[in-house]
Amino acid sequence: MSTINTVTEQLTRAGQAIEHDSFAIIDAEVQGHSYTPEQWPIVRRMIHANADFDFNGLTDFHPQAVQAGIRAMLRGGTPVVADVEMICSGLSVPRLAHFGMVTHQFISDADVIAQAQAENTTRAVQAMRKAHRLGLLEGAIVGIGNAPTALIELARLIAEEGVRPALVVGMPVGFVSAAESKDLIASQHEVPWLVIRGRKGGSTLVVAAVHALLSLAEAQQKLATAQG
């Protein structure tokens, strides 16, 4: 059986070679890490996305995060709820479609903007509330790479309203409440999470993490098919 995933990796041999060579360089240059074999491919792809080795150490996982994400993908039809359009644009449609997944974001919806203005909150807060009203957060993979207030609101929805996403990929970047929002989501035990501690993060990192999870899910799917 091929060791190359046919859907969730580069679709040409040249592209595959470049990507795999890049991963090999990262493995050679990294000065050790404490991640498990299922966690490291995610961290490595995040390093690859930004050429920043700080993510070896800053990236933190709930013990069930990787398997929770893979199970949600293999289940099929799992929504991906993002805080900003950039994440939705960055995620590969064919890779998501392989698992029947689609993305959702509401940051620029007129009703979200109006409610944020009326309540003097952020659009990101209202976008998370809208996703909750639409029932999209239950069992979803939630990716937050830009707005700390979205992650803070999601933590509130989990604690106060019993919302249960399958996995929270919490990586907002910034100087105001970014680090605190990640610490907050990581302090709850009801929902698995994957975060970048501190100020660093961004939508690119969320995309990289989700793509890595998609690749792991396809590999597990191929293995199950071969054994079945």
ChimeraX attribute file (.defattr): number of C-alpha atoms within 10 A of each C-alpha:
attribute: neighborCount
match mode: 1-to-1
recipient: residues
	/A:1	6
	/A:2	6
	/A:3	7
	/A:4	16
	/A:5	17
	/A:6	15
	/A:7	16
	/A:8	21
	/A:9	18
	/A:10	16
	/A:11	12
	/A:12	9
	/A:13	10
	/A:14	10
	/A:15	12
	/A:16	15
	/A:17	12
	/A:18	12
	/A:19	16
	/A:20	15
	/A:21	12
	/A:22	17
	/A:23	17
	/A:24	12
	/A:25	12
	/A:26	18
	/A:27	15
	/A:28	10
	/A:29	10
	/A:30	11
	/A:31	9
	/A:32	10
	/A:33	11
	/A:34	9
	/A:35	16
	/A:36	9
	/A:37	8
	/A:38	12
	/A:39	21
	/A:40	17
	/A:41	19
	/A:42	23
	/A:43	24
	/A:44	24
	/A:45	23
	/A:46	26
	/A:47	20
	/A:48	19
	/A:49	14
	/A:50	13
	/A:51	13
	/A:52	12
	/A:53	17
	/A:54	12
	/A:55	21
	/A:56	20
	/A:57	14
	/A:58	15
	/A:59	21
	/A:60	19
	/A:61	16
	/A:62	18
	/A:63	13
	/A:64	13
	/A:65	19
	/A:66	22
	/A:67	18
	/A:68	21
	/A:69	27
	/A:70	21
	/A:71	14
	/A:72	22
	/A:73	26
	/A:74	17
	/A:75	12
	/A:76	14
	/A:77	16
	/A:78	24
	/A:79	23
	/A:80	25
	/A:81	25
	/A:82	28
	/A:83	29
	/A:84	22
	/A:85	15
	/A:86	16
	/A:87	27
	/A:88	20
	/A:89	11
	/A:90	14
	/A:91	19
	/A:92	16
	/A:93	14
	/A:94	12
	/A:95	18
	/A:96	23
	/A:97	13
	/A:98	16
	/A:99	18
	/A:100	16
	/A:101	20
	/A:102	15
	/A:103	20
	/A:104	17
	/A:105	21
	/A:106	22
	/A:107	21
	/A:108	13
	/A:109	13
	/A:110	11
	/A:111	15
	/A:112	21
	/A:113	18
	/A:114	13
	/A:115	16
	/A:116	17
	/A:117	13
	/A:118	9
	/A:119	9
	/A:120	9
	/A:121	13
	/A:122	17
	/A:123	25
	/A:124	28
	/A:125	22
	/A:126	25
	/A:127	27
	/A:128	28
	/A:129	19
	/A:130	19
	/A:131	18
	/A:132	16
	/A:133	10
	/A:134	10
	/A:135	12
	/A:136	20
	/A:137	26
	/A:138	18
	/A:139	19
	/A:140	23
	/A:141	26
	/A:142	28
	/A:143	30
	/A:144	30
	/A:145	30
	/A:146	25
	/A:147	25
	/A:148	26
	/A:149	23
	/A:150	27
	/A:151	31
	/A:152	23
	/A:153	19
	/A:154	28
	/A:155	23
	/A:156	15
	/A:157	17
	/A:158	19
	/A:159	16
	/A:160	9
	/A:161	11
	/A:162	12
	/A:163	20
	/A:164	18
	/A:165	24
	/A:166	25
	/A:167	27
	/A:168	27
	/A:169	27
	/A:170	33
	/A:171	32
	/A:172	32
	/A:173	24
	/A:174	17
	/A:175	12
	/A:176	12
	/A:177	18
	/A:178	26
	/A:179	21
	/A:180	17
	/A:181	27
	/A:182	27
	/A:183	17
	/A:184	14
	/A:185	26
	/A:186	22
	/A:187	12
	/A:188	14
	/A:189	11
	/A:190	15
	/A:191	21
	/A:192	23
	/A:193	28
	/A:194	26
	/A:195	26
	/A:196	28
	/A:197	23
	/A:198	20
	/A:199	19
	/A:200	19
	/A:201	25
	/A:202	20
	/A:203	25
	/A:204	18
	/A:205	31
	/A:206	28
	/A:207	25
	/A:208	23
	/A:209	23
	/A:210	25
	/A:211	22
	/A:212	23
	/A:213	23
	/A:214	25
	/A:215	22
	/A:216	23
	/A:217	23
	/A:218	24
	/A:219	17
	/A:220	15
	/A:221	14
	/A:222	17
	/A:223	12
	/A:224	10
	/A:225	9
	/A:226	9
	/A:227	7
	/A:228	6
